[in-house]
Amino acid sequence: MRRHKTIEHHDTILESINEGVFTVDLNWRIVYFNRAAANITGVPRDKAIGRHCYNIFKANICENDCALKRTLENGKPIINVATQIINCFGGKIPIRISAAPLKDNHGNMIGGVETFQDITQIEQLKKELEAKYTFEDIIGRSPPMRSLFHILPQVAESDSTVLIEGGSGTGKELFAKAVHNLSKRKKKPFVAVNCGALPDTLLESELFGYEAGAFTGAKKSKPGRFAIADGGTLFLDEIGDITPAMQSRLLRVLQEKIFEPLGAVNSVRVDVRVLAATNKDLGSLMNEGKFRDDLYYRIQVIRLKLPALKDRREDLPLLIDHLVGKFSRLKDKNIIDISDEVRSLLMEHDYPGNIRELENIIEHACVLCSDERIEVDHLPPEFRLKKLSASGQISSFRDLRSMERYFIEEALRRHKGNRKYAAMELGIDTSTLYRKIKRHHLQPPSTDGRRNKEKNA
């Protein structure tokens, strides 16, 4: 009698909570399905009980990484795994699940229990927060970014020349596009030129264009970037790299708004707003006589100083989640989470390459991740080295040769012997990997993994 009341009491509790709860037997058939489970999935309790759980939830995790299957195999509970299910109406619902084995009074495994929570509102709130801390395509909530967001509309409204300063990979072109898109010129062209990538002769023809016959090979006239950007915005990236001769010619265009294409007799007048960017200290270059002072003061009417990523660590969680979502879509993956260990490693990194480096790291991880969560194994090798160093494992390596052997073995293991993918992860050619396998006298797996990779591709 007491046992019956206890069971009734437990059922009352399970029926009153907002989390979905269901249990399965060893054949994966649902034995218990509470009220919240029915509400979240849209499947009535009597329709769910007796059916296989994967027919009710229709989640990717059911095929690739079933939480119940894992917990029944190793006997360990699984806590807070994020995934998505398809409800009975065909809608996607983000959920967070936990699973544990069920045992009888004698300790024998009789099935499993899973709880799941609808986190749709949490995801919506997350999106609202991201929108709050997003300006155009720029993401940030740190004080330096908020200061830039505050003045950017006023900067865009004016027609003044802007100098954007910041290290390589800080997003200078992104800010330039934001200024253009917020300005009255937004319906006109935005034209970008990397001044540091071209020698003077090519840069001159690129900026100002040329007439047919201006030089050998110039069979027809070509408009320059100033002419193409007429009415819009011209973005001169890495302006600190141009020579004094080009600086002089550029100054005249900025002052008078006219220029002559190579080989032309008449001047061309344009209405162009110029935005310039540099990763150098133009003030120091000016003091050293390497940058004209009159050009310097002409281009830096307004200065925007972009912070390095290490100086805006508050933005890292937003940036990481944004980039995981971006590359998950681009790579046609279903990655919805990263492990706490990965997040910790990413938060501790200094990012000398700034946002561009973070983008490369996340893209690398998304390429290698075949599940729904990014783990340390999916990160570039230097992060796995940090993990080994923190765990003390790195001290067990006698020399670089033994460390190299370890990384090759681990890469081959992770990719089930696929030499091509292992080489991609290690950042070397496949032929180089073959030579290293031979040099270290490694015994390659019996299969090279290509069949599995091609099947899943």
N, C-alpha and C positions, 0 to 999 in steps of 0.2 A: 504493500500500500504506500509506504513512504517512498519507495523507488519510483512508483507511478507518479506521485506528486512532484518529485524532483524533476522527472522528465517533462511534465507539464510546465513546471516553472522555467526550465531551460527553453522550451519551445516558445513560451510567452516572451522571454527576453529576446530571442532571435527574431521573433515576429515584430518587435517594437523598434528595432534599430534601423538606421538608414542605410547601412551597408548590406549589399547583397551577400548571402551565404548559401552555399550549396555543398553537398557531399556526394561522392561517387564511390561505387564499389570497385573491386579489382578489375572489372570488365569495362570501366569508364562509363557505366550507366548511372544517371543521377538518381540518388536515393532521397535526398531532401533538398528543397528549394524554397527559400523563405519569401515573404511578401516583397521585400525590397528587391530581391533578385528578379521577381516577376515584373515589377515596375520598371526597372532599369532596362531589361532586355525586351519588354513588351510581350513576353511569352507567358501565358497563364501557367500556374503551378501544375495543373493536371496534364497539361500538354508537354511539360518539361520532364516530369518524373518518369523514369524508365528509359529515356532516350540518352544517347551518347552526348556527353557535354560539348564535344566539338561541333555537333549539329545545332546546338543552341546558340553558341557564342560566335562561331564563324570568325575567329580572330587569326591573324597571321601567326601569333605565338603558339597556336594549337598545332600548327604544322612544323614549325622550326624549333621552338624552344618552350614546350609546354611546361608551365610551372608545376602542375600536379605530377607530371611524369618525372620531372627532376626530383621532386621531394619524395616520391615513392621509391625512386631508384637509390637515393643516398640517405633517406631517412631524416634529412635535415629540413627545417622549415625555410621558406622563402618569404622575404619581407619586402613590400612596397616596390613591385615591378610595374612600370608604366607600359601600357599597351592600348590597343583599340579593339572594340568589338563592333559587329554589325548587328543592329537590333532587328526586330521582325519587320520593320518598315523600310529596311535597307539603309538606314542612317548610321553614320559612324559615330561611336561614342567613346571618348577617351576615358579609360579607367585605370585605377591603381589596384593591384592585386597582391594578396599574400596567400600562401598555401602551406599546408602541413599534413603529415601522415595521420591516419586514424588507426588506433590499435584497440584491441579488445582487452578485457581484464587480465589476460594471460600474456599480453605484450605482442600478440600476433597482429600483423598488418591486415586490416580488413578494408582499407580504402583511403580516401583522402578528403580533406576539407579545404575549400577555397573561399576567401572573402574578397569582395571587390567593391570599390567605391567609384561612383560617377564623378569625374573631376572636370566636367564640362564648364562649370562656373569658374573653377580655378583657372582653366585654360583661357577662358574669355577675359578674366581679370588680368592674366599675364599679357594677353595681346593688348589690352587697354593700357597697361603700364608701359609696354614697348612703344606704343603709339605716342604716349606722353613724353617719352624720352627719345623720340625720333624726330629729326628735322630733315625733310626730304628723305634721302637714303642714309643719313648720318645718324648713328646711334650713340647716345651718351647721356649720363645723368650726373657725372662728376662736376664739381664747381667750374673747372676750366671750360668744359663743354657747354654748360649752362650759360656762362658768360658770352661765349661765341654765339649761341642760339639767340641770345637776347639782342645782340647788335646786328645780326645778319640781315633782318628785314630792312633796317635803315641803310645798311651798306648797299644792299641790292637796289633800293629805291634811287640812290644817287647814280650819277654817271662817272664818278671819280675812278681813277686808276687804283687798283688794289694790289698790294704785294702780300702773297700768302707764304709764310715762312714755316718750315717744319722739316723734320728728318725724313729720310727715305721711307716710304710706306705709311705715312701718317694720314693720307687721304687728301692731299692738296687739290687734286683734280676734282674730287668729289665735292669739296667746298666751292670750287670755282663753278661747277655745274649748278650747285644750289643757288649761288649768287645770280647766275644767269636765269635760272628758272623762276626766281622770285622777282625778276626785274621786268620793266616794260618791254625789254628786248626778247622776251622768252619765246615769241613766235618766229624770231629770226634765227639764223644759224649760230651754233656754238662750235667754234673751230679750235682745236688744240694742236700745238706744235711743240715737240720736244727739242728745245734749242741745243741741248748738250749732246744730242745724238748725231748732229750733222756738222760737217766742216763749213767754213764761211761761204764758199762758192755755192754749195748746195742749199745752205740755209737762206742765202740771199734770193735765189731763184724760187725757193719754197715759199718765202714770205711775200715777195713782191711780184713773182711771176716773170715771164719773158715773152718777147715778140718773136715771131718766126724769123729765123736767120740770125738771131742774137749770138749764137755760137754753133759750132759744128754739131750737127745732130738735132738742132732745134728746127724741125720741119714745119711745125705749126705753133701758134701762140698758146700759152698756157697761163691762166689766171693764178695769181698768188693767193696765199691764205688771207691776206688783208682784204683783197677784193671779194673772196668767197664769203668772208664774215661781214660784209657791208650791211649795216643795220643791226648787226648782232654783237657777239662777243668773241674776242680772240684771246685764247689762253696760251701764254708763253711759259712753258714749263722749263725749269732749270735755266733761268735767265742768267744766273751767275756764271755760266760756262761760256758765254759768248765773248768774242775777242773785242779789243778796243775799237777796231775799225767798224765792226758790226754794231757796236754800241752807239757810235756816232751816227750811223744811218738810221738806226732805230729811234734815236732821240728826235731827229727831224720829223719823222712820221708822227710821233706822239705829240709834238708841239704844233705842227702845221696841218696834220691830218691829210697830207698829200705825199705821194711817192711816185717814182718812175720805175716801171718794169724794165728788166734788162733789155737793152736794145731799143727802148721806146724813146720818142722825141717829146711827147707831151706827158704832163703829169696827170696822175689819177687822184681824185679826191674821194675819200671814204668816210663813212660815219661808223666807227668801230669803237667799242669799249674794250680796253685792254686790261686783262688780269694777268699778273705775273706770279711765278712761284719759284722758290729756291730752297735747297737744303743747306746752303752756305751762309756764312755771316757776311752779308754785303757791306755792312759798315766797316768791318775789318779790311775787306778787299779794297774798299774805297780809300781807307787810310794808307794802304800799301801801294796805292796808285794803280791797282789792277781793275778797278771799276770806276767809271766816270761819276763824279759827284753830282753833276747836273742830271744825269740819267737816274741816278739813285733817288734823288729827291723828286723826280718826275713820276717814278713808278710807285713810290711808297707814300702816296697821299693818304691812303688808308692801309694799315698793317694788320694782318690777322696772323697771330702766332699759334700754330697748332701744337698741342702737347704731345709728347711721346706717350706710347701706350703704358709704359711703366709708371708714368705720372698720373694716370687716370684709371687705376686698378678697380675703382668702383664700377667701371663700365664693362669689365671683363665678363661677368656672368651674362649680361644682356648680349654682348657681342658673340660669346660662345654659343648661346642658344640660337641666336639669329643665324649664325653661320652653319650650325649643324642642320637647321631646317632648310637653309638655302641649298647646301650641297647634297642633302638627302633627296631633295626634289630633283636637282640637276642630274644626279647619278641614278635616279629612279630606284631609290632605296626606301625603306620604311624605318628609318632610324628616329627614335623618339626620345632617347635618353642617353646620358653618359654616366659612367660609374663615378662614385665619390672619389676614388683614387685618381682617375683621369682629371676630374675637376680640380683636385688639389694640386696636381702637377702643373696644370695649365695656369692656375692662379699664382703659383710660385715663380713661374718663368719670367725673365726680364724683357724679352722680346726686343732685341736690338734691331730687328727688321720691322718692328711696329705691327700695324694691322695686317700688312701684306704677309708677314711671317705667320701671324695667327691664322689667316686664311689658308695658307699652304699647309699648316699643321692639321687643320680641321678637314681640308679636302683629302689629304693623305689618309686620315683616319676613316673618312666616309668611303673611300675607295676600297679599303681593306675590310671594313666591317660588313659582314654578311647577315648579321642579326639585327635586333632592334636597339641594341645598346652598345656604345663605344667603350671598349676596354683598353687597358694599358698596352696590350699586344698590338693594337691598331695604330698606336702613335708612332712617329718616326723613331729610329734607333736611339737617338740621344736621350729621349725621355725614358726609354727602358733602361738605359745606362744609369740615369738618375735614380730609378727605382732600385736597381741592383746596389747602387752606392748607399742608398738609405738603409737597405736591408742588411748591408755588410757583405753581400755576396761578391761584390767587386774585389774585395780584398783577397778572395780565394784564387783570383787569376794570377798566375805567376808572371805573365808577360803579355804583350799585345797579341802574340800568336794564339795563346790560349783563349783570349777574349774574342778574337775573330772567329775561332772555331766554334765557340759557344753561340755567337750570334747567327752563324750560318746554320748550325744544327737547329736552333730555335725557329728560324725563318722557314726552314724546310718542314719542320714539324707542324707549324701553324698552317702551312699551305698544303699539307698532306703530300709532300714530295714534289709539288709543282715548282720546277726550277725557274720558270719564267716569272711567276708571281713572287717567289722568294727573292729573285734578283731585283725586281721592281721595288720591293720593300727595302732591300739593303742599299738601293741606289747605285747598283752596278750592272754591267752588261751580263747577259746570260752566259756568254763565252767566258767572261771573267769568273763567274760563279763556278763553272765547270772546272776551271783551272784550280780554284781554291779548294774545291771538294777533293780533287786529286792530290793537291799538296798536303792537305790535312789528313789524307788517308781515311776520309769519311766513307761510310757505307751508305749509299743513297737508298731511300725506301724502294720497295719492290715495284711501286707504281710511281709515275711522275706527276700524277694528279691532274693531267690535262683533261682526261675524259670527264671527270667530275666538274671541273671548272667550265668546260664547254657546255655541259649539260645544264648548268645553272645560269649560264650567261644569257 
